[in-house]
Amino acid sequence: MSDPRYSVVGSTYPLDSKQQALIELVESLGPRFTERAERYDREASFPYENYADLRAAGLLGLCVPEKFGGRGADLRTYSIVSATLGKYCGATALTYNMHACSMLWPGALSDDLDMTSAQRAEHDRHRAIHYQRVIRDGAIYAQPFSEGSAAAAGRAPFGTTATRVRGGWSINGKKIFASLSGAAHYYGVLCTEAKPELSMRDTLYMAVPGNAPGLSVVGDWDPLGMRGTVSRTLLFKDVLVPDEAQMMPRGIYFQAASRWPHMFTTLSPTYMGIAIAAYEFTVRYLRGEVEGMPPVKRRMYPTKQIAAAEMWVKLEQTRSLFLRMLEDARVDPPKDARLRAYAAQFTIMENANAICGLAIRTCGGQSMLKSLPLERLYRDSRCGSLMLPWTAELCLDRIGREALYEPGESDE
């Protein structure tokens, strides 16, 4: 990739040597991912070959801290890498998010949170186990979140519960739209500690082995888009896990969700990448440069030029807000940064689909064919605004309320 228009960060954004090397690494893998993307979409099958490439490149350990043998990527570096991956295969980038965040949350993000010395020591012991599985064994982690209730939106305790038993925990419940279902070696399950009164403050984050007795994968998977994520339903029936299954100490997840809001923006890089891919394809199509098609140029028509301009404006608006959001990301961000994170999430998800829609209209009837990637990019991009915990509707709801109310205020 040499044209900065199609880079996630453009030509002038400052990158350190690690970030630049990681982008170049993903760009080198990308063409193979693009070649496979149509098959994964058609079959609604998991991208195992892509994960083999990610494993061989050492990218499963992207967000594993360096002291545990990983590459030590922070949220900004992860997001740039993930968006680059999203240009080539949206489903791979989206599932990679679930794995990478399973490393990032217990890693760089948790290091910013308040813990007692005992909690910190326990956390180091536990996360070392998870990280070793990834670095030594090439394990893939997932992060099932949704339950079909208000829990994933942060408005209620998770219905999936963990009951204290001797030496560990017994997990019961259900997770829907569980990406990497059947492919992950471990599922990082968010659940509520079973007490007389369930509370969001008692959220636990537990790694459940994919072959654990009592865990089953059920239901079909035949969705509109993001078909290669294979996001079926997980059922947990008296699933026993040991204490070291904890990926964060008890009570720390609630602190993270309250103090590190950008942890919930990690789905958006995938859709940033999709938007760039749609724009790049449209330019190449209008210039007669799409491989396998007649070299017919359509760039001389004013309507095509205006459409390309509209796409570029939307892309630059979206990319600028995306990069500003990444610069804001930190523990305890100020209020304007929190609102900007919601705005960035909303803008990326909505504009990615708008750019794909413009691409289809501009490229014409050929774009409906599955021999070209635009119809897949369009379907994949439409799914972004639906994804919890920050759907497009929830982003608008939170911006409106938090802009008009201070914490604890009411109209009474």
N, C-alpha and C positions, 0 to 999 in steps of 0.2 A: 504494500500500500504506500504510494508516494504522493497522492493528491490529498492535501490537507482538508479539502472539503468533505472527504469521506472518513476523516479521523474523528474519533469521539471528542477530542479536545481541540481540533483545529491546528493552526500552525504556530500560534504565539503563546499558548498556555504553558506555564512552567511545569516541567516534569523532571523528577530526579532520575538518576541513572537506572535505578531499580524499576521504576514505573515504565521508562522507555523500553527497557529490555523485556519486560512482561508484555507490553503491547506488541512488540515485534514478534514475540513467541506466539501469541494468540493469532496474530495475522498470518504467521506461517502455517498454523493448523487450519485456519478458516476455510480455505478452498475445499479441503476434504469434507468438512462439515456441511458446506453448501451442497456438495454432490450427494450427500446422504439425506439431506433434509426432506426432499420430496417423498422418499420411501418411508421415512418415519411418520410423516404426516399421513400418507395414504394408508399405511397399515395400523396407525395409532399404536406404534411400537416404541419401546424405550431405546434411546440412542446408545446402546452398549459399546459400539465401536468408537464413538466419540469419547466416551468415558475411559476407554482403554488408552486413547491418545492423551487425554488429560492426565491420566495416571502416569504414563510414560514420561510426560513433560514435567512432572513434579507439581502440577497445578492443583491436585487434590489437597496439597498442603499450603495453598496460597495464604490462607488466613491463620495458619498455625504459627504461633510465636516462634521466633528464631531459636530461643533457648530450648524449645521442644523439637527442633529439627525442621521447622517449616520456613516459609518465605517471609513471614512476619508482616503481611499486608494489613494496613489499616482500612477503615471504611472507604476513604477516598480512593485508595489504590485498588481495592476490590471493585468499586463501582466502575472505574475506568476499564479495568480488565473485563468485567462482566458485560459492559455495554459493547466493547469490541467483539466479544463472543456473540452477542445478540445480533450483530450484523450478518452473521453467517448461518446461525440456526437458533431461532427463538426458543424452541422447546428445550434445547440443550442449555442455553443460558438461564432459562427460568428454573430448571431443575438444579443447575449448578449453584444458583442462589441459595437453595435450601441446604445444600451441603456446605457451601462456604460460610454461610451465616451460623451454621452449627459449630464452626470453628471460631468465627469472629466474636460471637456473643460471649462464650466462656473465656476468650482471649483478650484482645485489646480493649474491648468494651468493658468487660468485667474489671479490668485493671484500674479503671477510672472510678469505680464504685466504692462506697464505704463498706468495709468489712472489719470484723474484729480480727485480731491476730490468729485466733483459733479457726475462724471461718476461712481466712486467707490460706492457712496451712492445709486445711481440709480441701479447699478448692484446688490448690496446686497438686495434691495427691490424686484427686479425681480426674482433673482435666489431663494430667499426664497419661492416664490410661486411655482416654479417648484419642488423644493426639498420637499416641504410639500405634494405635490400630490403623490410623490413616497413613502415617509416615512409613511404618514397617510393613503393614499388611495391605495397604491400598484400599482400606474400607471406605465405603460411601455412606454418608449420613443424610437423612432426610429430616424434614421439620414440619410434620403435620400440625395444622393450626385450626382449621375450620371445623365447626360442629353444627352449623345450621342454626345457631342461636346468637345472642348478643355478646357472647364471650369473646370471640375473635376480634370484635370491634372494641374491646376493652370496656364494655358496659356491664358485665356480669361475670361471676366466677365460671371457670370451665366446668362443663358437665362431666368430663372425664376426671375421675378421682383416683387418688393414691392413698391407700390405707396403710398405716404403719404396722409392720409385722416384724417378727424377730429377724434381725440382720438385714432388713430391707423394706420393700414396699410391694403391695398388691394393687395392680392397676386395673380399673374397669371403666369402660366407656366406648366412645365411638368418635372417629375423625373422618370427615368427608373431604372430598377433593384433596386426597393425600398424595401429592406428587411423589414420584419414584416408588409407588406401591409395587411390591414384589421385586424391586430392583435394589433397594437400599439394604445395606447390611445392618444398619441401626436407624431407628426412628427417634428423633429428639422430641418427645411428647410433652406438650404443655398440659398440665393437669392441676387439679385443686386438691390440697391435702384434706382428707376426709375428717371433718370435725362436726360437732352438732350444728354449727352454722357455717356454711361455706362462705369464704371471703376471697376476693381477688388478691389480698395481701398474702394469702397462703398458696399462691401459685408455685408449683414445682416444675422443674425442667429436667426430664428423665430420659435417658437413652435406653430404648427397648430393642433387643436383638430381633432381627427380622425373622429368625426361626424360633422365637420364644414360644413355648407351649401356652396356648390360650389366645395367641394373636392370629387373626385370620384376615385375609384380603378378600373382599366380596364385591359384587356388583360389576356391571359392564362399564366400558369406557368408549364412548362414541360421540365426542363433543364437536362443537363448531370449529374451534381452533386450539392451538397448543396441544395437539393430539399426542405428540411424542412425550409429553410429561407423564402419561399413564397415571392419572390421579384418581384412583379408585378409593373405596371406603375401607378403613381399618376398624376392626372390632377387637376390643380387649376384654377378655373374660378371665378374671383372677390371674393376670399375668404377673409373675413374681420377678422382681429385679433387686439386686443388692444395693447397699448404700452407695457404692461407688458408681452406680448408674447416674447419679446426680450430675448434671452439667453446669449447674450453678447451686450454691448453697441455699438452704431453705430461706425464703423471704427475699432473696436478692433479685429474682426476676421482676418482682413488682417495683423495686427501686429502679431497675434498669428501664422498664417501660415508662416510668414517670420522669426520669432524669436524662435519658438518652433517646429522645423521640426519633432521631434520625435512624435508629436501628430498624424502623419500620418502612424506610424508603428504599430498601435494597431490591425490591421488585422492579423499580422504575428503570434501572440501567438496561435491562433486557429490551424494554420498549423504546428507549433512546436509540439502541442499536438497530431495531427494526425500522424506525423512522429514517435513519441514515441510509439503510439498505434500499428502502423504497425510492428515496431521492436519487441515489447513485444509479439504480437500474433505469429510472426514467431518463436521466441525462444520457446514459449510454444508449438507450433505445432510440431517443430522438437524434442522436448522432450516428446511428447505424452501426454501433459497435458491439451489439449483443452477440455473443458466440452462438453459432448454429442457426442464425437468422440471416436473411439477405441483407447486405449492407446498404439498406435504403435509408437516406437521411430525411428526417421530418422537422428539422430544427428551423427551417426557414419560414414556417407559418407563424404569424403573430399570435394566434391563439395558443400555440404550443409554448412560445416564449413567455407569454404572460403566465401560463400555468407553472412553468418552471420557476419563474420569479416568485409566485405565490408560495410554492413549496419551499423555496430557499428562505423566504422570510419566516415562515412557520418553523422551519428547522433551526434557524439561528435564534429565534426567540426561545425555543425549547432548550437548545443546547446551552444558551447563556444562563438560563434559570437553573438548569441541571448542575452546571459547574459552580454556580454561586451557592447552591444548596450544599454541595460537597465541601466548600470552604467554610460554611457555617457549622458543619457537623462537629459536635463536641458534647461533653456532659454539661448539663445545666445551661443550655443555650438561652439567650434572651428571647423575649416574647416575639419580636419581629422575625427572628430566625426560625422559631417554631411555626409561625404563620407562613413563612416563606417555604418551609418544607412541605406543608400541606399544599400550597399553591404550585410548587414544583411537581409534586406527585400528580395532582390533577392535570396540570398542563401537559406533562409528558404523556400520560395515558390517553388524554383526549386528542392531542395534536398528532400523536403517532398514527392514530386511526384516520384523522383528517388528511394527513400527508399521504397515507396509503390510498385513501379514497380519491384524492387528486391524481395520484399516479395512475390509477385504473382508468379514470376519465380521460386523462391525457394520452395514455398509450393506446386506448381504444379497444376494439373487440378482441385483439390477440391477448390482452391481459386477463381475459376470463379463462384462458386455457391453463390446465395444470402443467403444461410443458414450460410455462413461464412462472416465476416465483411470486408475482404480484398478488394473485388471489390468495395464496397461503399467507403472505405478509398481512394482507387485509384482514383475514380471519383471525390470525394470531393477535394482531393489534387491537381488534375489537374486544378481546377478553381482558385487557389490562384494567379498564375502569371498573371491572366487577370484582377485583381481587381484594380480599381482606388482608390485613386489618384496615387499610386506608383505601376504601373504594372511592370513586369520584364523588358520590353522594355524601359520604362521610367526611371527605375533605372539605366540601362546601359547608356542611353543617358545622364543622369545628372552626373553620375560619370565621363564619358568621357569628357564632356564639362567643368565641374567645376574643374577637375584635370588639364586641359590645359589652362583655362582662369581664370583671376581674375575678380571680379565684375566690369562691365563697359568696359572691354577690348573688342576690336574687331580687325579684320585683316585689317581694312582700314587705 
